[in-house]
């Protein structure tokens, strides 16, 4: 079992910044295996989409819509992943979900609301 605890969501004006954090805890052996941690988002009426993810070794992947604005990073010693979001746009408004993906298991956080006002 792996638990994901998210923080950092909130309300900001367009052009502002937010930093999301997600800390994974639980089965230590599982947490230390090869895995990817990432952020997904889902806006009203739309499908959930990948925002960014990062492997344990540090390889990253970003959605085209956030490249140059968002930065994902992780701290393996604390099993924590971050998403620095700059130059936020109203189109970024969504529920953001943290995800931990392993070879045989995957886990989702509860989601945190990010709202960007005009």
Long-range contacts (C-beta under 8 A, 24 or more apart in sequence): 1-26, 1-27, 2-26, 2-27, 2-30, 2-31, 2-100, 2-105, 2-107, 3-107, 4-98, 4-99, 4-100, 4-107, 4-108, 4-109, 4-110, 5-109, 6-96, 6-97, 6-98, 6-109, 6-110, 6-111, 6-112, 7-112, 8-112, 9-96, 9-112, 9-113, 9-114, 10-113, 10-114, 10-115, 11-115, 11-116, 11-117, 12-88, 12-114, 12-115, 12-116, 12-117, 13-116, 13-117, 13-118, 14-88, 14-89, 14-90, 14-116, 14-117, 14-118, 15-87, 15-88, 16-88, 16-116, 17-84, 17-85, 17-86, 17-87, 17-88, 18-85, 18-88, 18-114, 19-82, 19-83, 19-84, 19-85, 20-82, 20-83, 20-85, 20-96, 20-98, 20-112, 20-114, 21-80, 21-81, 21-82, 22-80, 22-81, 22-82, 22-98, 22-109, 23-78, 23-79, 23-80, 24-79, 24-80, 24-81, 24-100, 24-107, 25-79, 30-102, 30-105, 31-79, 33-102, 33-103, 34-102, 34-103, 35-100, 35-101, 35-102, 36-100, 36-101, 37-74, 37-81, 37-98, 37-99, 37-100, 37-101, 38-72, 38-81, 38-98, 38-99, 38-101, 39-72, 39-81, 39-83, 39-96, 39-97, 39-98, 39-99, 40-96, 40-97, 40-99, 41-92, 41-94, 41-95, 41-96, 41-97, 41-114, 42-94, 42-95, 42-97, 42-111, 43-93, 43-94, 43-95, 46-94, 48-97, 51-83, 51-96, 52-83, 53-99, 53-101, 54-81, 65-91, 66-92, 85-114, 88-114, 88-116, 89-116, 90-116, 90-117, 90-118, 91-116, 92-116
